[in-house]
């Protein structure tokens, strides 16, 4: 097991690497603003962003939310055949709960968009840009949690997790950049706004590492 100083150094450096690498790739994208000459490339990047977000939701997040219960249900059925009716009912309730949370998330974003648009009126950056920043900050926070938790296991798991998240972050950040530019930001402003979301990743990593000292329950939750 790593020493605390070494653990924090590795985890923070990995978090900064994941945040900085996609940022430098954005310099290579030949888009300066939401102008007519860049519309074709912006549409391509926005399609890329939409596909990435939908794929992340339907191929990663939702299946991951369903997976722990499925394993628990299989364990229950293998030990108690008489509890099949109860297990099936619990399964339906769990599926319904996850579906309602997904629906609630969609509705929440629609409500927030309408509310913010009503408050701000015409602004330099549209509501979708602000919502994307909020989502990106939250996403980076969970990435930070994953990095911290992986280094708590050992350095090998931490390195593998870092590489995996990095490969996932590059297309994700490119899509976010396109959304910000389409929302009215210049290339420079979009890049700086995305760089600010690194605070979410650092906060997530710190929370994950600090949770080890709180207790076993907190560590298991992370």
Backbone as CSV, one residue per row, in Angstrom:
resi,resn,N_x,N_y,N_z,CA_x,CA_y,CA_z,C_x,C_y,C_z
1,UNK,0.844,-1.200,0.000,0.000,0.000,0.000,0.877,1.246,0.000
2,UNK,0.487,2.247,-0.804,1.287,3.453,-0.932,1.180,4.339,0.307
3,UNK,2.222,5.103,0.524,2.209,6.101,1.590,1.240,7.224,1.210
4,UNK,0.657,7.908,2.201,-0.327,8.965,1.902,0.174,10.032,0.936
5,UNK,1.409,10.505,1.129,1.942,11.551,0.248,2.062,11.036,-1.180
6,UNK,2.575,9.821,-1.327,2.713,9.217,-2.653,1.350,8.982,-3.283
7,UNK,0.391,8.529,-2.494,-0.962,8.281,-2.975,-1.594,9.556,-3.511
8,UNK,-1.523,10.622,-2.732,-2.103,11.895,-3.156,-1.389,12.443,-4.396
9,UNK,-0.068,12.308,-4.441,0.694,12.809,-5.590,0.292,12.091,-6.865
10,UNK,0.225,10.766,-6.825,-0.147,9.983,-7.997,-1.563,10.316,-8.450
11,UNK,-2.492,10.359,-7.499,-3.894,10.584,-7.846,-4.117,11.977,-8.421
12,UNK,-3.520,12.999,-7.809,-3.691,14.373,-8.300,-3.035,14.545,-9.667
13,UNK,-1.840,13.979,-9.844,-1.156,14.074,-11.143,-1.960,13.374,-12.236
14,UNK,-2.536,12.224,-11.918,-3.365,11.511,-12.892,-4.591,12.337,-13.266
15,UNK,-5.188,12.989,-12.277,-6.355,13.836,-12.534,-5.995,15.013,-13.429
16,UNK,-4.868,15.651,-13.153,-4.430,16.785,-13.974,-4.100,16.341,-15.395
17,UNK,-3.506,15.155,-15.544,-3.190,14.627,-16.871,-4.464,14.422,-17.683
18,UNK,-5.464,13.817,-17.065,-6.727,13.551,-17.755,-7.411,14.853,-18.166
19,UNK,-7.267,15.880,-17.348,-7.909,17.158,-17.644,-7.129,17.961,-18.680
20,UNK,-5.809,17.858,-18.655,-4.980,18.690,-19.523,-4.832,18.126,-20.931
21,UNK,-4.736,16.805,-21.065,-4.494,16.199,-22.380,-5.553,16.574,-23.417
22,UNK,-6.855,16.431,-23.118,-7.862,16.834,-24.108,-7.822,18.331,-24.393
23,UNK,-7.438,19.134,-23.390,-7.379,20.589,-23.561,-6.400,20.958,-24.668
24,UNK,-5.248,20.318,-24.706,-4.248,20.635,-25.725,-4.684,20.154,-27.112
25,UNK,-5.474,19.093,-27.163,-5.981,18.611,-28.453,-6.914,19.631,-29.086
26,UNK,-7.609,20.413,-28.253,-8.549,21.411,-28.772,-7.851,22.482,-29.602
27,UNK,-6.563,22.703,-29.365,-5.816,23.674,-30.166,-5.798,23.278,-31.642
28,UNK,-5.919,21.981,-31.916,-5.823,21.483,-33.292,-7.131,21.606,-34.057
29,UNK,-8.226,21.896,-33.359,-9.527,22.011,-34.026,-9.631,23.380,-34.687
30,UNK,-9.804,23.438,-36.020,-9.811,24.722,-36.741,-11.149,25.454,-36.672
31,UNK,-11.623,25.701,-35.472,-12.868,26.446,-35.272,-12.580,27.580,-34.303
32,UNK,-12.896,28.814,-34.724,-12.640,29.976,-33.881,-13.901,30.535,-33.236
33,UNK,-15.042,30.391,-33.913,-16.298,30.924,-33.383,-17.460,30.277,-34.124
34,UNK,-18.665,30.637,-33.715,-19.877,30.107,-34.343,-20.223,30.933,-35.576
35,UNK,-19.329,30.928,-36.549,-19.522,31.707,-37.772,-19.961,30.803,-38.909
36,UNK,-20.427,31.421,-39.993,-20.966,30.654,-41.120,-19.912,29.751,-41.756
37,UNK,-18.666,30.196,-41.773,-17.622,29.401,-42.426,-17.248,28.141,-41.640
38,UNK,-17.651,28.095,-40.378,-17.331,26.934,-39.542,-18.544,26.050,-39.263
39,UNK,-19.695,26.368,-39.885,-20.929,25.657,-39.567,-20.864,24.167,-39.896
40,UNK,-20.280,23.828,-41.035,-20.242,22.415,-41.432,-19.427,21.588,-40.438
41,UNK,-18.283,22.126,-40.007,-17.453,21.406,-39.037,-18.127,21.372,-37.671
42,UNK,-18.794,22.473,-37.298,-19.497,22.515,-36.019,-20.623,21.491,-35.972
43,UNK,-21.358,21.364,-37.075,-22.444,20.379,-37.123,-21.895,18.965,-36.969
44,UNK,-20.747,18.721,-37.593,-20.117,17.406,-37.468,-19.691,17.145,-36.021
45,UNK,-19.096,18.147,-35.386,-18.653,17.992,-34.001,-19.834,17.863,-33.043
46,UNK,-20.934,18.587,-33.333,-22.122,18.488,-32.486,-22.770,17.113,-32.607
47,UNK,-22.770,16.561,-33.813,-23.279,15.198,-33.993,-22.416,14.209,-33.218
48,UNK,-21.117,14.444,-33.262,-20.171,13.622,-32.502,-20.466,13.718,-31.006
49,UNK,-20.732,14.943,-30.529,-21.032,15.155,-29.109,-22.329,14.465,-28.714
50,UNK,-23.353,14.591,-29.559,-24.644,13.964,-29.256,-24.510,12.452,-29.174
51,UNK,-23.793,11.877,-30.135,-23.583,10.429,-30.113,-22.811,9.985,-28.886
52,UNK,-21.807,10.772,-28.505,-21.032,10.429,-27.319,-21.856,10.473,-26.046
53,UNK,-22.695,11.505,-25.910,-23.529,11.640,-24.715,-24.583,10.541,-24.643
54,UNK,-25.225,10.253,-25.782,-26.245,9.199,-25.799,-25.617,7.831,-25.537
55,UNK,-24.456,7.589,-26.156,-23.772,6.320,-25.928,-23.357,6.161,-24.478
56,UNK,-22.870,7.243,-23.876,-22.465,7.195,-22.471,-23.650,6.874,-21.571
57,UNK,-24.807,7.459,-21.902,-25.997,7.245,-21.069,-26.551,5.834,-21.224
58,UNK,-26.760,5.405,-22.483,-27.465,4.148,-22.728,-26.564,2.914,-22.735
59,UNK,-25.273,3.095,-22.972,-24.364,1.947,-23.006,-23.508,1.820,-21.751
60,UNK,-23.462,2.882,-20.937,-22.594,2.854,-19.762,-23.349,3.137,-18.471
61,UNK,-23.931,4.336,-18.376,-24.516,4.770,-17.100,-25.735,3.953,-16.690
62,UNK,-26.713,3.826,-17.599,-27.941,3.100,-17.244,-27.662,1.615,-17.009
63,UNK,-26.911,0.927,-17.897,-26.582,-0.481,-17.593,-25.823,-0.637,-16.280
64,UNK,-24.950,0.328,-15.966,-24.205,0.253,-14.704,-25.148,0.409,-13.511
65,UNK,-26.174,1.243,-13.674,-27.152,1.413,-12.595,-27.962,0.139,-12.380
66,UNK,-28.187,-0.625,-13.441,-28.980,-1.851,-13.343,-28.151,-3.042,-12.872
67,UNK,-26.871,-3.028,-13.140,-26.018,-4.195,-12.898,-25.942,-4.648,-11.445
68,UNK,-25.716,-3.768,-10.474,-25.593,-4.256,-9.088,-26.823,-4.988,-8.603
69,UNK,-28.024,-4.498,-9.000,-29.239,-5.164,-8.553,-29.372,-6.539,-9.190
70,UNK,-28.981,-6.629,-10.478,-29.091,-7.915,-11.163,-28.241,-8.971,-10.467
71,UNK,-27.025,-8.568,-10.043,-26.165,-9.518,-9.342,-26.762,-9.897,-7.997
72,UNK,-27.323,-8.929,-7.305,-27.927,-9.193,-6.002,-29.131,-10.106,-6.153
73,UNK,-29.905,-9.875,-7.221,-31.104,-10.689,-7.452,-30.724,-12.136,-7.735
74,UNK,-29.660,-12.327,-8.549,-29.217,-13.687,-8.861,-28.760,-14.398,-7.592
75,UNK,-28.109,-13.671,-6.707,-27.649,-14.251,-5.442,-28.838,-14.662,-4.574
76,UNK,-29.869,-13.822,-4.571,-31.062,-14.131,-3.780,-31.752,-15.383,-4.303
77,UNK,-31.877,-15.478,-5.635,-32.610,-16.598,-6.221,-31.866,-17.909,-6.025
78,UNK,-30.539,-17.855,-5.999,-29.765,-19.086,-5.840,-29.864,-19.641,-4.421
79,UNK,-30.226,-18.797,-3.455,-30.295,-19.220,-2.069,-31.716,-19.378,-1.543
80,UNK,-32.682,-18.837,-2.283,-34.053,-18.871,-1.773,-35.033,-18.915,-2.935
81,UNK,-35.355,-20.133,-3.393,-36.272,-20.263,-4.517,-37.674,-19.817,-4.146
82,UNK,-38.036,-19.926,-2.866,-39.371,-19.531,-2.445,-39.550,-18.015,-2.470
83,UNK,-38.455,-17.301,-2.523,-38.565,-15.840,-2.538,-38.607,-15.274,-3.942
84,UNK,-38.908,-16.115,-4.942,-38.891,-15.658,-6.328,-39.910,-14.555,-6.573
85,UNK,-41.093,-14.716,-6.014,-42.135,-13.709,-6.229,-41.730,-12.363,-5.663
86,UNK,-41.181,-12.394,-4.465,-40.741,-11.146,-3.838,-39.588,-10.523,-4.619
87,UNK,-38.644,-11.382,-5.077,-37.494,-10.886,-5.818,-37.924,-10.249,-7.129
88,UNK,-38.913,-10.884,-7.804,-39.392,-10.339,-9.069,-40.062,-8.985,-8.855
89,UNK,-40.833,-8.905,-7.771,-41.484,-7.637,-7.470,-40.475,-6.550,-7.147
90,UNK,-39.436,-6.921,-6.412,-38.385,-5.962,-6.076,-37.635,-5.526,-7.326
91,UNK,-37.424,-6.485,-8.266,-36.750,-6.168,-9.519,-37.545,-5.148,-10.319
92,UNK,-38.854,-5.366,-10.413,-39.703,-4.432,-11.157,-39.668,-3.051,-10.514
93,UNK,-39.696,-3.015,-9.193,-39.651,-1.740,-8.477,-38.332,-1.015,-8.715
94,UNK,-37.237,-1.782,-8.732,-35.917,-1.195,-8.962,-35.812,-0.640,-10.377
95,UNK,-36.300,-1.402,-11.362,-36.283,-0.941,-12.749,-37.110,0.330,-12.897
96,UNK,-38.274,0.347,-12.267,-39.148,1.508,-12.328,-38.467,2.727,-11.712
97,UNK,-37.786,2.514,-10.602,-37.099,3.616,-9.927,-36.015,4.219,-10.815
98,UNK,-35.220,3.362,-11.461,-34.157,3.848,-12.344,-34.745,4.599,-13.528
99,UNK,-35.812,4.042,-14.116,-36.469,4.711,-15.234,-37.010,6.074,-14.855
100,UNK,-37.587,6.172,-13.666,-38.130,7.452,-13.199,-37.019,8.471,-12.963
101,UNK,-35.876,8.006,-12.458,-34.756,8.923,-12.250,-34.219,9.445,-13.583
102,UNK,-34.159,8.581,-14.593,-33.727,9.020,-15.927,-34.697,10.061,-16.471
103,UNK,-35.990,9.776,-16.354,-37.009,10.714,-16.821,-36.935,12.027,-16.042
104,UNK,-36.728,11.929,-14.728,-36.624,13.133,-13.899,-35.428,13.986,-14.317
105,UNK,-34.325,13.328,-14.690,-33.152,14.069,-15.143,-33.426,14.834,-16.422
106,UNK,-34.132,14.197,-17.365,-34.474,14.866,-18.624,-35.369,16.070,-18.359
107,UNK,-36.400,15.868,-17.535,-37.338,16.952,-17.225,-36.631,18.081,-16.475
108,UNK,-35.722,17.714,-15.558,-35.004,18.730,-14.784,-34.193,19.639,-15.698
109,UNK,-33.529,19.061,-16.697,-32.744,19.871,-17.617,-33.637,20.779,-18.452
110,UNK,-34.805,20.286,-18.863,-35.735,21.118,-19.623,-36.231,22.292,-18.781
111,UNK,-36.577,22.007,-17.521,-37.077,23.060,-16.631,-35.993,24.101,-16.361
112,UNK,-34.771,23.634,-16.076,-33.672,24.565,-15.808,-33.386,25.428,-17.027
113,UNK,-33.416,24.823,-18.215,-33.162,25.582,-19.442,-34.193,26.688,-19.620
114,UNK,-35.471,26.362,-19.441,-36.525,27.362,-19.584,-36.383,28.455,-18.531
115,UNK,-36.072,28.058,-17.303,-35.972,29.009,-16.195,-34.806,29.977,-16.401
116,UNK,-33.631,29.427,-16.754,-32.454,30.273,-16.959,-32.647,31.180,-18.160
117,UNK,-33.258,30.668,-19.212,-33.508,31.486,-20.401,-34.438,32.647,-20.061
118,UNK,-35.420,32.394,-19.215,-36.354,33.449,-18.809,-35.641,34.518,-17.981
119,UNK,-34.707,34.116,-17.128,-33.991,35.067,-16.281,-32.971,35.887,-17.060
120,UNK,-32.242,35.234,-17.961,-31.128,35.895,-18.637,-31.537,36.607,-19.910
121,UNK,-32.588,36.113,-20.575,-32.966,36.695,-21.852,-31.863,36.454,-22.867
122,UNK,-31.498,37.483,-23.608,-30.425,37.365,-24.590,-29.080,37.508,-23.882
123,UNK,-28.193,36.597,-24.089,-26.873,36.673,-23.465,-25.816,36.193,-24.446
124,UNK,-24.567,36.384,-24.041,-23.459,36.008,-24.920,-23.416,34.503,-25.132
125,UNK,-23.740,33.745,-24.123,-23.740,32.290,-24.226,-25.139,31.766,-23.942
126,UNK,-25.626,30.866,-24.788,-26.978,30.347,-24.622,-27.051,29.394,-23.434
127,UNK,-28.298,29.052,-23.069,-28.529,28.221,-21.889,-27.866,26.857,-22.032
128,UNK,-27.882,26.300,-23.234,-27.298,24.971,-23.433,-25.823,24.948,-23.056
129,UNK,-25.146,26.079,-23.241,-23.743,26.154,-22.852,-23.556,26.047,-21.349
130,UNK,-24.413,26.748,-20.595,-24.330,26.687,-19.135,-24.682,25.290,-18.619
131,UNK,-25.720,24.691,-19.202,-26.108,23.343,-18.786,-24.998,22.341,-19.089
132,UNK,-24.357,22.516,-20.234,-23.265,21.617,-20.593,-22.100,21.752,-19.613
133,UNK,-21.812,22.978,-19.192,-20.742,23.188,-18.217,-21.067,22.520,-16.885
134,UNK,-22.328,22.655,-16.451,-22.742,22.030,-15.190,-22.615,20.512,-15.271
135,UNK,-23.054,19.949,-16.409,-22.963,18.498,-16.593,-21.507,18.050,-16.661
136,UNK,-20.667,18.837,-17.330,-19.254,18.489,-17.460,-18.555,18.543,-16.103
137,UNK,-18.910,19.528,-15.285,-18.332,19.639,-13.942,-18.691,18.407,-13.110
138,UNK,-19.975,18.005,-13.176,-20.424,16.829,-12.421,-19.745,15.561,-12.928
139,UNK,-19.644,15.458,-14.251,-18.992,14.296,-14.859,-17.533,14.201,-14.422
140,UNK,-16.845,15.335,-14.436,-15.448,15.340,-14.005,-15.308,14.995,-12.526
141,UNK,-16.296,15.394,-11.729,-16.280,15.046,-10.305,-16.321,13.529,-10.125
142,UNK,-17.195,12.859,-10.877,-17.288,11.397,-10.770,-16.030,10.724,-11.322
143,UNK,-15.434,11.315,-12.361,-14.153,10.789,-12.851,-13.089,10.876,-11.762
144,UNK,-13.086,11.996,-11.037,-12.142,12.160,-9.939,-12.352,11.130,-8.843
145,UNK,-13.624,10.840,-8.540,-13.925,9.798,-7.557,-13.337,8.458,-7.992
146,UNK,-13.503,8.143,-9.285,-13.001,6.868,-9.807,-11.479,6.800,-9.736
147,UNK,-10.817,7.898,-10.065,-9.352,7.910,-10.024,-8.845,7.722,-8.594
148,UNK,-9.424,8.482,-7.675,-9.008,8.357,-6.280,-9.227,6.958,-5.738
149,UNK,-10.404,6.383,-6.036,-10.724,5.040,-5.549,-9.778,3.995,-6.130
150,UNK,-9.409,4.165,-7.404,-8.523,3.183,-8.038,-7.122,3.219,-7.433
151,UNK,-6.625,4.404,-7.112,-5.298,4.489,-6.491,-5.324,4.017,-5.043
152,UNK,-6.496,4.036,-4.416,-6.611,3.478,-3.070,-6.405,1.966,-3.083
153,UNK,-6.749,1.323,-4.216,-6.536,-0.124,-4.350,-5.037,-0.395,-4.482
154,UNK,-4.456,0.089,-5.563,-3.003,0.052,-5.755,-2.653,0.882,-6.980
155,UNK,-1.368,1.107,-7.196,-0.936,1.978,-8.288,-1.256,1.393,-9.659
156,UNK,-1.196,0.068,-9.799,-1.481,-0.563,-11.093,-2.923,-0.317,-11.521
157,UNK,-3.849,-0.525,-10.595,-5.258,-0.260,-10.889,-5.458,1.218,-11.196
158,UNK,-4.753,2.080,-10.471,-4.860,3.516,-10.707,-4.400,3.908,-12.096
159,UNK,-3.295,3.332,-12.554,-2.766,3.653,-13.882,-3.714,3.168,-14.972
160,UNK,-4.225,1.947,-14.828,-5.171,1.410,-15.816,-6.430,2.271,-15.873
161,UNK,-6.941,2.661,-14.711,-8.135,3.507,-14.663,-7.867,4.865,-15.295
162,UNK,-6.696,5.424,-15.045,-6.328,6.717,-15.624,-6.316,6.654,-17.143
163,UNK,-5.707,5.608,-17.696,-5.650,5.454,-19.157,-7.051,5.285,-19.732
164,UNK,-7.877,4.486,-19.056,-9.242,4.252,-19.526,-10.046,5.543,-19.550
165,UNK,-9.979,6.308,-18.465,-10.731,7.564,-18.397,-10.186,8.573,-19.399
166,UNK,-8.874,8.584,-19.604,-8.271,9.502,-20.570,-8.795,9.237,-21.975
167,UNK,-8.842,7.970,-22.376,-9.356,7.617,-23.701,-10.826,7.987,-23.840
168,UNK,-11.544,7.935,-22.729,-12.958,8.311,-22.739,-13.121,9.831,-22.762
169,UNK,-12.210,10.550,-22.109,-12.340,12.001,-21.960,-12.056,12.752,-23.254
170,UNK,-11.137,12.265,-24.071,-10.751,12.999,-25.278,-11.951,13.272,-26.187
171,UNK,-12.705,12.250,-26.626,-13.878,12.551,-27.461,-14.946,13.337,-26.705
172,UNK,-15.065,13.090,-25.402,-16.070,13.803,-24.607,-15.775,15.300,-24.566
173,UNK,-14.521,15.676,-24.371,-14.145,17.088,-24.298,-14.266,17.767,-25.657
174,UNK,-13.984,17.048,-26.727,-14.154,17.611,-28.068,-15.619,17.940,-28.312
175,UNK,-16.501,17.041,-27.905,-17.933,17.293,-28.045,-18.391,18.468,-27.209
176,UNK,-17.903,18.557,-25.976,-18.261,19.686,-25.107,-17.781,21.007,-25.693
177,UNK,-16.601,20.994,-26.279,-16.059,22.193,-26.917,-16.974,22.663,-28.043
178,UNK,-17.442,21.726,-28.853,-18.336,22.076,-29.962,-19.639,22.682,-29.448
179,UNK,-20.165,22.134,-28.355,-21.410,22.656,-27.782,-21.215,24.083,-27.286
180,UNK,-20.092,24.358,-26.643,-19.829,25.703,-26.128,-19.668,26.712,-27.262
181,UNK,-18.964,26.327,-28.320,-18.791,27.232,-29.460,-20.131,27.490,-30.135
182,UNK,-20.927,26.429,-30.310,-22.250,26.577,-30.901,-23.140,27.458,-30.016
183,UNK,-22.875,27.474,-28.719,-23.671,28.272,-27.783,-23.289,29.749,-27.790
184,UNK,-22.235,30.095,-28.512,-21.869,31.504,-28.635,-20.495,31.865,-28.115
185,UNK,-19.743,30.906,-27.609,-18.399,31.192,-27.087,-17.379,31.248,-28.219
186,UNK,-16.348,32.056,-28.030,-15.207,31.988,-28.926,-14.382,30.754,-28.561
187,UNK,-13.444,30.401,-29.423,-12.614,29.229,-29.156,-11.851,29.397,-27.844
188,UNK,-11.286,30.582,-27.625,-10.504,30.827,-26.413,-11.369,30.715,-25.159
189,UNK,-12.561,31.328,-25.204,-13.438,31.290,-24.033,-13.919,29.868,-23.756
190,UNK,-14.258,29.134,-24.830,-14.726,27.752,-24.659,-13.642,26.893,-24.016
191,UNK,-12.399,27.079,-24.447,-11.299,26.302,-23.885,-11.061,26.656,-22.416
192,UNK,-11.165,27.942,-22.082,-10.947,28.348,-20.693,-12.073,27.850,-19.785
193,UNK,-13.306,27.876,-20.291,-14.428,27.370,-19.502,-14.279,25.874,-19.246
194,UNK,-13.848,25.148,-20.273,-13.640,23.711,-20.086,-12.498,23.431,-19.115
195,UNK,-11.469,24.264,-19.176,-10.345,24.078,-18.262,-10.783,24.300,-16.813
196,UNK,-11.771,25.175,-16.611,-12.241,25.449,-15.248,-12.926,24.238,-14.621
197,UNK,-13.444,23.338,-15.454,-14.132,22.161,-14.909,-13.165,21.154,-14.288
198,UNK,-11.855,21.409,-14.441,-10.873,20.536,-13.785,-11.034,20.599,-12.270
199,UNK,-11.616,21.693,-11.774,-11.859,21.806,-10.332,-12.797,20.707,-9.850
200,UNK,-13.754,20.328,-10.706,-14.656,19.242,-10.352,-13.921,17.925,-10.213
201,UNK,-12.993,17.659,-11.144,-12.215,16.418,-11.087,-11.322,16.386,-9.850
202,UNK,-10.684,17.512,-9.551,-9.823,17.571,-8.366,-10.633,17.401,-7.083
203,UNK,-11.832,17.984,-7.064,-12.699,17.833,-5.891,-13.118,16.378,-5.712
204,UNK,-13.436,15.707,-6.820,-13.821,14.303,-6.753,-12.688,13.419,-6.262
205,UNK,-11.488,13.663,-6.776,-10.327,12.890,-6.337,-10.061,13.094,-4.847
206,UNK,-10.145,14.339,-4.407,-9.905,14.644,-2.991,-10.941,13.979,-2.094
207,UNK,-12.213,14.049,-2.500,-13.275,13.416,-1.704,-13.063,11.914,-1.601
208,UNK,-12.640,11.308,-2.722,-12.417,9.869,-2.739,-11.284,9.473,-1.799
209,UNK,-10.192,10.224,-1.832,-9.045,9.906,-0.977,-9.345,10.185,0.493
210,UNK,-10.097,11.245,0.757,-10.448,11.577,2.140,-11.446,10.589,2.725
211,UNK,-12.248,9.962,1.859,-13.264,9.018,2.340,-12.637,7.809,3.014
212,UNK,-11.385,7.509,2.654,-10.710,6.361,3.265,-10.580,6.542,4.771
213,UNK,-10.419,7.776,5.200,-10.264,8.022,6.626,-11.576,8.109,7.377
214,UNK,-12.700,8.187,6.660,-14.002,8.304,7.316,-14.470,6.960,7.840
215,UNK,-14.290,5.930,7.019,-14.741,4.616,7.441,-14.933,3.694,6.256
216,UNK,-15.147,2.422,6.543,-15.285,1.408,5.491,-16.515,1.651,4.639
217,UNK,-17.618,2.102,5.240,-18.855,2.325,4.495,-18.658,3.391,3.424
218,UNK,-17.963,4.469,3.786,-17.710,5.542,2.825,-16.811,5.063,1.696
219,UNK,-15.794,4.277,2.034,-14.887,3.756,1.014,-15.613,2.829,0.050
220,UNK,-16.481,1.966,0.568,-17.250,1.068,-0.287,-18.180,1.848,-1.201
221,UNK,-18.764,2.942,-0.686,-19.656,3.761,-1.513,-18.902,4.379,-2.678
222,UNK,-17.697,4.884,-2.418,-16.876,5.460,-3.481,-16.566,4.392,-4.515
